[in-house]
Amino acid sequence: MKKIRLFAVMLLMASVLSSCTSVTQGKTENLNSQSQIEHEAMAQFEDIFLEALKDKDSDKIIDCFSEQSRQRTDDFDEGGEYIFELYNGNDNPEVVEDNVSSYRVIGSDGFWSAKCDCKIEAGGQVYLLRWTMSIDENSDPVEYELDALRFEKYDDYTALKNDDELFYMANFYNLVMGIYHPGRDIWNEVLHGIDLIGLYGQEPPYSAGQKVPYDQITVPSIEEAEGMGLCFSDELSVPSYDDDKRYVFLFLMSGYNNMGSMWVRTEGEEYALYCNARLGETHGILGIGLDREGKIKGFIFEQGAEDMTGIPEGISGFDSIAEAVEG
């Protein structure tokens, strides 16, 4: 599937936010000011990143992330090590091209997020640096905080981008807080599966954010879901969990839910992906437990939660979907 859509949350964001680079706010001077702020913030981080490369100092990069990202994400060390391993001590890094696009909601509770990328040349090698950051225009001077970052060889990026089957591997970096490293590819598979589940059987196509009646959703079989990359562990592969898995698929497929910012934690030989989520009108945390083979060992939605720790096991918290389907 060429250039597959990136996850339901990105579609939901796009439906409520205005693109500052392509949608005017009614006054050219406002656009010019906004663009200037974005480019200045982008240039500031580029300078910090180049200094970090030269000094082999990952703390300079990590310090640019939001406090919430640093609190919730526990694999920053792996991400930093991967950056310097890939860079391999080349001399005189230089930014030769950069771009920024953004989404913004105007108002007292406004939201301003910028997505940036730049090409870096060093030692005859070309790299691509991509990152997302939140901008606080109410601070003086204007401040920014990073949410997610990926650094790679430019040729590696283009190879993934031009591969129909692997396109998603090049682009899911921005969904999960922190720094990309190859250990996160296991989560790219899961996120890709969730993306495909969200598109499965939706005829006619529903607009982002619209509640889809449960009786209009075609739920994939477990075998079909596994073909999409959502493989369950042996413990969850027994028939007694079939209804629970159906409710999970309904959660992932219907426009009735919203999955927001995500973060990864590790515990021994297992992983957990968490995200701010909504089930109906109830907000909470969704947790997905995964073993090192990439098999799902748990889906949990905890209503009202602001954080979650520990690796989720089993399937629980989807009672309202069960009631809606069975009622």
C-alpha positions as CSV (number, residue, x, y, z in Angstrom):
1,M,0.0,0.0,0.0
2,K,1.8,3.1,-1.2
3,K,2.3,5.8,1.3
4,I,-0.2,4.4,3.8
5,R,-1.9,6.9,6.1
6,L,-0.2,7.4,9.4
7,F,-2.4,6.2,12.2
8,A,-5.8,7.5,13.2
9,V,-4.5,10.1,15.7
10,M,-2.7,12.0,12.9
11,L,-5.9,12.1,10.9
12,L,-7.8,13.4,13.9
13,M,-5.2,16.0,14.5
14,A,-5.3,17.1,10.9
15,S,-9.1,17.6,11.1
16,V,-9.0,20.1,14.0
17,L,-5.7,21.9,13.5
18,S,-4.7,24.6,11.0
19,S,-1.5,24.2,8.9
20,C,0.5,27.4,9.4
21,T,2.4,26.9,6.2
22,S,-0.5,26.6,3.9
23,V,-3.6,28.2,5.6
24,T,-3.6,31.9,6.2
25,Q,-4.8,33.3,9.4
26,G,-6.3,36.4,7.7
27,K,-3.3,38.6,8.2
28,T,0.0,38.2,6.3
29,E,2.0,39.7,9.2
30,N,0.7,37.0,11.5
31,L,1.9,34.3,9.2
32,N,5.3,36.0,8.7
33,S,5.7,36.2,12.5
34,Q,4.7,32.6,13.0
35,S,7.0,31.4,10.3
36,Q,9.9,33.4,11.8
37,I,9.3,31.9,15.2
38,E,9.3,28.4,13.7
39,H,12.4,28.9,11.7
40,E,14.3,30.5,14.7
41,A,13.3,27.6,16.9
42,M,14.4,25.1,14.2
43,A,17.7,26.8,13.8
44,Q,18.4,26.9,17.5
45,F,17.9,23.2,17.8
46,E,20.0,22.5,14.7
47,D,22.9,24.4,16.3
48,I,22.5,22.4,19.5
49,F,22.4,19.1,17.6
50,L,25.5,19.9,15.6
51,E,27.4,20.7,18.8
52,A,26.2,17.5,20.4
53,L,27.5,15.5,17.4
54,K,30.9,17.2,17.6
55,D,31.1,16.8,21.4
56,K,29.5,13.3,21.5
57,D,27.2,14.7,24.2
58,S,23.7,13.1,24.1
59,D,22.6,15.1,27.1
60,K,22.6,18.3,25.0
61,I,19.9,16.6,22.8
62,I,18.0,15.0,25.6
63,D,17.8,18.3,27.5
64,C,15.8,19.8,24.6
65,F,12.9,17.3,25.1
66,S,9.9,18.1,27.2
67,E,9.9,17.2,30.8
68,Q,7.0,14.8,30.2
69,S,8.9,13.1,27.5
70,R,11.9,12.6,29.7
71,Q,9.8,11.3,32.6
72,R,7.8,8.9,30.5
73,T,10.4,7.5,28.2
74,D,13.1,5.1,29.4
75,D,15.2,4.4,26.3
76,F,16.9,7.8,25.7
77,D,20.3,6.2,26.3
78,E,19.7,3.7,23.5
79,G,18.6,6.5,21.2
80,G,21.7,8.6,22.0
81,E,24.1,5.7,21.5
82,Y,22.5,5.0,18.1
83,I,23.0,8.6,16.9
84,F,26.7,8.6,17.6
85,E,27.2,5.1,16.3
86,L,25.6,6.1,13.0
87,Y,27.5,9.4,12.9
88,N,30.8,7.7,13.5
89,G,32.8,10.8,14.5
90,N,32.7,12.6,11.1
91,D,34.2,16.1,11.1
92,N,32.5,19.5,10.5
93,P,28.8,18.7,10.4
94,E,26.8,21.3,8.4
95,V,23.1,21.8,7.8
96,V,22.6,22.2,4.1
97,E,18.8,22.2,3.8
98,D,15.9,22.4,6.2
99,N,12.1,22.5,6.3
100,V,9.3,23.1,8.8
101,S,5.6,22.6,8.7
102,S,3.2,23.0,11.6
103,Y,-0.3,22.7,13.1
104,R,-1.7,25.3,15.4
105,V,-4.9,26.0,17.3
106,I,-5.3,29.7,18.2
107,G,-6.6,30.7,21.7
108,S,-5.9,30.7,25.4
109,D,-5.6,26.9,25.4
110,G,-3.9,26.9,22.0
111,F,-1.7,24.2,20.6
112,W,1.3,24.7,18.4
113,S,3.3,21.8,17.1
114,A,6.1,22.0,14.4
115,K,7.5,19.1,12.4
116,C,11.0,19.8,11.2
117,D,13.7,18.1,9.1
118,C,17.1,19.0,7.9
119,K,19.9,17.5,5.8
120,I,23.3,17.3,7.5
121,E,26.6,16.8,5.6
122,A,29.7,15.5,7.3
123,G,32.7,13.5,6.2
124,G,31.2,12.9,2.7
125,Q,28.1,11.4,4.2
126,V,24.6,12.9,4.1
127,Y,22.2,12.5,7.1
128,L,18.6,13.3,7.7
129,L,17.5,14.7,11.0
130,R,13.7,14.9,11.7
131,W,12.0,16.0,14.9
132,T,8.7,17.3,16.3
133,M,8.5,20.1,18.8
134,S,5.9,22.0,20.7
135,I,6.2,25.8,20.7
136,D,5.1,28.1,23.6
137,E,4.5,31.5,22.1
138,N,3.4,32.9,25.5
139,S,6.9,32.6,27.0
140,D,9.5,35.4,26.5
141,P,11.6,34.6,24.6
142,V,9.5,32.0,22.8
143,E,10.4,28.5,24.0
144,Y,10.2,25.1,22.3
145,E,10.4,21.5,23.6
146,L,11.1,18.3,21.5
147,D,8.7,15.4,21.5
148,A,10.3,12.9,19.1
149,L,13.4,12.7,17.0
150,R,15.0,10.5,14.3
151,F,18.5,10.7,12.9
152,E,19.6,8.4,10.0
153,K,21.6,8.3,6.8
154,Y,19.7,10.0,4.0
155,D,20.1,7.1,1.6
156,D,18.6,4.7,4.2
157,Y,15.6,7.0,4.5
158,T,15.0,7.2,0.8
159,A,15.3,3.4,0.4
160,L,12.5,2.9,3.0
161,K,10.4,5.8,1.6
162,N,10.5,4.3,-1.9
163,D,9.6,0.8,-0.8
164,D,5.9,0.2,-0.9
165,E,6.0,-2.5,1.8
166,L,8.3,-0.6,4.2
167,F,7.2,2.9,3.7
168,Y,5.6,3.0,7.2
169,M,9.0,2.1,8.7
170,A,10.3,5.5,7.6
171,N,7.6,7.6,9.1
172,F,6.2,6.3,12.4
173,Y,9.1,7.8,14.4
174,N,7.0,10.9,15.3
175,L,4.2,9.0,17.0
176,V,6.3,7.9,20.0
177,M,8.1,10.3,22.4
178,G,11.9,10.1,22.5
179,I,14.7,9.2,20.1
180,Y,14.3,6.6,17.4
181,H,16.7,3.6,17.5
182,P,16.4,0.2,15.7
183,G,15.0,-1.4,18.9
184,R,11.8,0.6,18.2
185,D,11.2,-1.1,14.9
186,I,9.2,-3.7,16.8
187,W,6.7,-1.0,17.7
188,N,6.6,0.3,14.1
189,E,5.2,-3.1,13.2
190,V,2.5,-2.8,15.9
191,L,1.6,0.8,15.0
192,H,1.4,-0.3,11.3
193,G,-1.0,-3.1,12.3
194,I,-3.1,-0.6,14.3
195,D,-3.2,1.7,11.3
196,L,-4.4,-1.2,9.0
197,I,-7.0,-2.3,11.6
198,G,-8.3,1.3,11.6
199,L,-8.8,1.2,7.8
200,Y,-10.2,-2.4,7.7
201,G,-13.7,-2.8,6.3
202,Q,-14.6,0.9,6.5
203,E,-17.1,1.2,3.6
204,P,-18.1,3.9,3.0
205,P,-15.1,5.8,4.4
206,Y,-15.8,7.7,7.5
207,S,-14.4,11.2,8.3
208,A,-11.8,11.5,11.0
209,G,-13.3,11.8,14.5
210,Q,-16.8,10.6,13.5
211,K,-18.4,8.0,15.7
212,V,-18.9,4.8,13.6
213,P,-21.9,2.7,14.7
214,Y,-20.6,-0.6,16.0
215,D,-23.1,-2.5,13.8
216,Q,-21.5,-0.9,10.7
217,I,-18.0,-2.1,11.5
218,T,-16.6,-5.3,9.9
219,V,-14.3,-6.8,12.5
220,P,-11.3,-8.7,11.1
221,S,-10.6,-12.3,12.2
222,I,-7.6,-13.0,14.5
223,E,-5.9,-14.5,11.5
224,E,-6.5,-11.4,9.4
225,A,-5.2,-9.2,12.3
226,E,-2.0,-11.3,12.5
227,G,-1.5,-10.7,8.8
228,M,-1.6,-7.0,9.6
229,G,1.1,-7.3,12.3
230,L,-1.1,-7.6,15.4
231,C,0.1,-11.0,16.7
232,F,-1.1,-12.2,20.1
233,S,1.0,-14.3,22.5
234,D,0.2,-17.9,23.2
235,E,-1.5,-16.9,26.4
236,L,-4.0,-14.7,24.5
237,S,-4.4,-17.0,21.5
238,V,-7.0,-19.2,23.2
239,P,-10.7,-19.0,22.3
240,S,-11.7,-17.7,25.7
241,Y,-10.1,-14.4,24.7
242,D,-11.8,-14.1,21.3
243,D,-14.5,-11.7,22.4
244,D,-12.0,-9.5,24.3
245,K,-9.9,-9.2,21.2
246,R,-13.0,-8.3,19.2
247,Y,-13.6,-5.4,21.6
248,V,-10.0,-4.3,21.2
249,F,-10.4,-4.3,17.4
250,L,-13.6,-2.3,17.7
251,F,-11.8,0.2,19.9
252,L,-9.0,0.6,17.3
253,M,-11.4,0.7,14.3
254,S,-14.1,3.1,15.4
255,G,-13.9,6.8,15.2
256,Y,-15.3,6.8,18.8
257,N,-11.9,6.6,20.3
258,N,-8.9,8.9,20.1
259,M,-5.3,7.9,20.6
260,G,-2.9,10.7,21.5
261,S,0.8,11.0,22.6
262,M,2.6,7.8,23.0
263,W,5.7,6.6,25.0
264,V,7.6,3.3,25.4
265,R,8.9,1.6,28.5
266,T,10.9,-1.6,28.9
267,E,10.9,-4.1,31.7
268,G,13.4,-7.0,31.4
269,E,12.7,-8.9,28.2
270,E,9.3,-7.1,27.6
271,Y,8.1,-3.8,26.3
272,A,5.1,-1.6,26.9
273,L,3.6,1.1,24.7
274,Y,1.4,3.6,26.5
275,C,-0.7,6.4,25.1
276,N,-3.2,9.0,26.2
277,A,-6.5,7.7,24.9
278,R,-10.3,8.1,25.0
279,L,-13.0,5.5,25.0
280,G,-16.3,7.3,24.3
281,E,-16.3,10.3,26.5
282,T,-13.9,8.7,29.0
283,H,-10.2,9.7,29.0
284,G,-7.5,7.5,30.3
285,I,-4.3,5.6,29.4
286,L,-4.1,2.7,26.9
287,G,-1.4,0.2,27.6
288,I,-0.1,-2.5,25.1
289,G,2.3,-5.1,26.4
290,L,4.6,-6.8,24.0
291,D,7.2,-9.6,24.3
292,R,10.6,-9.6,22.5
293,E,9.1,-11.7,19.7
294,G,6.7,-8.9,18.9
295,K,3.6,-10.7,20.2
296,I,1.0,-8.8,22.1
297,K,0.5,-10.0,25.7
298,G,-1.9,-7.4,26.9
299,F,-4.3,-4.6,26.0
300,I,-5.5,-2.4,28.9
301,F,-7.5,0.8,29.0
302,E,-7.5,2.4,32.4
303,Q,-10.2,5.1,32.7
304,G,-9.2,8.3,34.4
305,A,-5.5,7.4,34.6
306,E,-2.9,10.1,34.1
307,D,0.0,7.6,34.0
308,M,0.6,3.9,34.0
309,T,3.5,1.7,35.0
310,G,4.2,-2.0,34.6
311,I,3.7,-4.2,31.6
312,P,0.0,-4.7,30.8
313,E,-1.2,-8.3,30.8
314,G,-4.5,-9.8,29.6
315,I,-7.3,-7.7,28.1
316,S,-9.4,-5.4,30.2
317,G,-11.0,-2.0,30.4
318,F,-13.2,-2.1,27.3
319,D,-16.4,-2.7,29.1
320,S,-18.3,0.1,27.5
321,I,-17.7,-1.4,24.0
322,A,-18.9,-4.8,25.3
323,E,-22.0,-3.2,26.7
324,A,-22.7,-1.3,23.4
325,V,-22.2,-4.4,21.3
326,E,-24.2,-6.7,23.5
327,G,-26.8,-4.2,24.4
